[in-house]
Amino acid sequence: RPVHTVKLDAFYMDKDEVTVRQFRKFVMETGYEYDLALSLAFSPTGRYPMIWVTWDDATAYAEWAGKRLPTEAEWEYAARGGLSGKRYPWGDEITDDHANYFGTVGKDKWEYCAPVGSLKPNGYGLYDMAGNVFELCSDWYDEDYYSNSPLRNPQGPSTGESHVLRGGSCNFN
């Protein structure tokens, strides 16, 4: 806040979250040091989203895959799926029919993570932009930056203590 308009150059966004299968392939092919045991407790098969990754883990995976983490502005644009002025990618109210978050009600039947793409996509065909697992952005977090950011392709502050997380999680309401 305050809500403000930015202009973005074209960018690419995967339609799904990174799966355990994809991340496991990265670890096996590169020898990247990562213990999958904790993730598998909550994401039990290759179809589930990868969890418990640091920003460095996510960046290393993205570089290996020939991609990059989105900026916060790119993520926000993609998450909205073409809607403007709405709180969620489908409207103003959170529903268990659209997001996997805290509890099992409606179409959200998973105690923890849901398999990637289990609920409806947003208007751009992107899945799980709200709920399921937090998604990391390339930006450092700074509460003052947002209201003073450039109007074209904001990249976030150059330093900070933590990176931006978006999208929510299955563990929070």
C-alpha positions as CSV (number, residue, x, y, z in Angstrom):
1,R,0.0,0.0,0.0
2,P,-0.7,2.5,-1.3
3,V,-1.8,0.8,-4.5
4,H,0.0,2.2,-7.5
5,T,0.4,1.4,-11.1
6,V,3.7,0.1,-12.6
7,K,4.7,-0.7,-16.1
8,L,6.4,-4.1,-16.8
9,D,8.3,-5.4,-19.8
10,A,7.2,-8.8,-21.0
11,F,8.2,-11.7,-18.8
12,Y,7.7,-15.4,-18.5
13,M,6.1,-17.2,-15.5
14,D,5.7,-21.0,-15.1
15,K,2.1,-22.0,-14.8
16,D,2.9,-24.3,-11.9
17,E,4.9,-24.2,-8.7
18,V,8.2,-26.2,-8.8
19,T,7.5,-29.8,-7.9
20,V,9.4,-32.2,-5.7
21,R,10.1,-34.2,-8.9
22,Q,11.7,-31.2,-10.7
23,F,13.7,-30.1,-7.6
24,R,14.9,-33.7,-7.1
25,K,16.2,-33.9,-10.7
26,F,18.1,-30.6,-10.1
27,V,19.7,-32.0,-6.9
28,M,20.6,-35.3,-8.6
29,E,22.0,-33.7,-11.8
30,T,24.0,-31.0,-10.1
31,G,25.0,-32.6,-6.7
32,Y,23.4,-29.6,-5.0
33,E,23.5,-30.0,-1.2
34,Y,19.9,-30.4,-0.1
35,D,18.1,-32.8,2.3
36,L,14.8,-33.7,0.8
37,A,13.5,-35.5,3.9
38,L,11.8,-32.5,5.5
39,S,10.1,-31.5,2.3
40,L,8.8,-35.1,1.7
41,A,7.1,-35.1,5.1
42,F,4.7,-32.5,3.8
43,S,5.0,-32.9,0.0
44,P,5.0,-36.8,-0.2
45,T,5.3,-37.4,-4.0
46,G,6.8,-35.8,-7.0
47,R,3.5,-34.1,-7.9
48,Y,3.6,-31.9,-4.8
49,P,5.2,-28.4,-4.6
50,M,8.7,-28.1,-3.3
51,I,8.8,-26.6,0.2
52,W,11.4,-25.6,2.8
53,V,13.7,-24.0,0.3
54,T,15.7,-20.9,1.0
55,W,16.1,-18.0,-1.4
56,D,19.5,-19.4,-2.4
57,D,18.0,-22.8,-3.1
58,A,15.3,-21.3,-5.2
59,T,17.7,-19.1,-7.1
60,A,20.1,-22.1,-7.7
61,Y,17.2,-24.1,-9.1
62,A,16.0,-21.3,-11.3
63,E,19.5,-20.7,-12.8
64,W,19.9,-24.5,-13.4
65,A,16.5,-24.5,-15.2
66,G,17.5,-21.4,-17.3
67,K,15.0,-19.2,-15.5
68,R,14.9,-16.6,-12.7
69,L,12.8,-15.7,-9.8
70,P,10.2,-13.1,-10.6
71,T,10.3,-9.6,-9.2
72,E,7.6,-8.8,-6.7
73,A,5.9,-6.6,-9.3
74,E,6.0,-9.4,-11.9
75,W,4.6,-11.9,-9.4
76,E,1.8,-9.5,-8.4
77,Y,0.8,-8.9,-12.0
78,A,0.8,-12.6,-12.8
79,A,-1.0,-13.6,-9.6
80,R,-3.9,-11.2,-10.4
81,G,-4.6,-13.1,-13.6
82,G,-6.0,-10.0,-15.4
83,L,-8.2,-8.8,-12.5
84,S,-7.6,-5.4,-11.0
85,G,-8.6,-4.1,-7.7
86,K,-9.4,-7.5,-6.2
87,R,-7.8,-9.0,-3.1
88,Y,-7.3,-12.5,-4.6
89,P,-6.8,-13.9,-8.1
90,W,-10.6,-14.7,-8.3
91,G,-12.2,-11.9,-6.3
92,D,-12.3,-10.3,-2.9
93,E,-13.1,-13.3,-0.7
94,I,-10.9,-16.2,0.1
95,T,-12.5,-19.6,-0.5
96,D,-11.5,-23.2,-0.1
97,D,-12.6,-23.8,-3.7
98,H,-9.8,-21.6,-5.0
99,A,-7.0,-21.9,-2.5
100,N,-5.3,-24.5,-0.3
101,Y,-5.0,-22.8,3.1
102,F,-5.4,-23.6,6.8
103,G,-7.8,-26.5,7.1
104,T,-9.7,-29.0,4.9
105,V,-13.1,-27.6,3.6
106,G,-14.7,-27.5,0.2
107,K,-12.4,-28.5,-2.6
108,D,-9.4,-28.0,-0.3
109,K,-9.1,-31.6,1.0
110,W,-5.4,-31.6,1.9
111,E,-4.1,-31.2,5.4
112,Y,-0.8,-29.8,4.1
113,C,0.3,-29.1,0.6
114,A,-1.9,-30.0,-2.3
115,P,-0.5,-31.6,-5.5
116,V,0.5,-28.8,-7.9
117,G,-2.5,-27.6,-10.0
118,S,-5.2,-29.2,-7.9
119,L,-7.4,-26.2,-7.7
120,K,-8.6,-23.7,-10.4
121,P,-6.1,-21.6,-12.2
122,N,-6.3,-17.8,-12.3
123,G,-7.3,-15.8,-15.4
124,Y,-3.8,-16.3,-17.0
125,G,-3.9,-20.1,-16.5
126,L,-1.5,-20.0,-13.5
127,Y,-2.1,-22.4,-10.6
128,D,-1.7,-21.9,-6.9
129,M,-1.0,-18.2,-6.9
130,A,-2.8,-18.0,-3.5
131,G,-2.3,-20.6,-0.8
132,N,-0.5,-24.0,-1.0
133,V,3.1,-22.8,-0.5
134,F,4.8,-19.4,-0.2
135,E,6.6,-18.2,-3.4
136,L,9.9,-16.4,-3.3
137,C,10.5,-13.3,-5.4
138,S,13.9,-11.9,-6.4
139,D,13.4,-8.6,-4.4
140,W,14.7,-7.9,-1.0
141,Y,11.9,-6.9,1.4
142,D,11.7,-3.2,2.5
143,E,8.4,-1.8,3.7
144,D,9.3,1.7,2.4
145,Y,10.5,0.7,-1.0
146,Y,7.0,-0.3,-2.3
147,S,5.5,3.2,-2.0
148,N,8.6,4.8,-3.5
149,S,9.5,2.3,-6.2
150,P,10.1,3.2,-9.9
151,L,7.0,3.1,-12.1
152,R,8.8,1.0,-14.7
153,N,10.1,-2.5,-14.0
154,P,10.7,-2.1,-10.2
155,Q,13.5,-4.5,-9.1
156,G,13.3,-4.0,-5.4
157,P,15.9,-2.5,-3.1
158,S,19.5,-3.5,-3.5
159,T,19.9,-4.9,0.0
160,G,17.8,-6.2,2.9
161,E,17.5,-8.8,5.6
162,S,15.0,-11.0,3.9
163,H,13.4,-11.6,0.5
164,V,9.8,-11.1,-0.5
165,L,7.4,-14.0,0.0
166,R,4.1,-14.0,-1.8
167,G,1.1,-16.2,-2.3
168,G,0.4,-17.5,1.2
169,S,0.6,-21.0,2.5
170,C,-1.4,-24.1,3.3
171,N,-0.5,-23.5,7.0
172,F,-1.9,-20.0,7.3
173,N,-5.4,-18.4,7.1
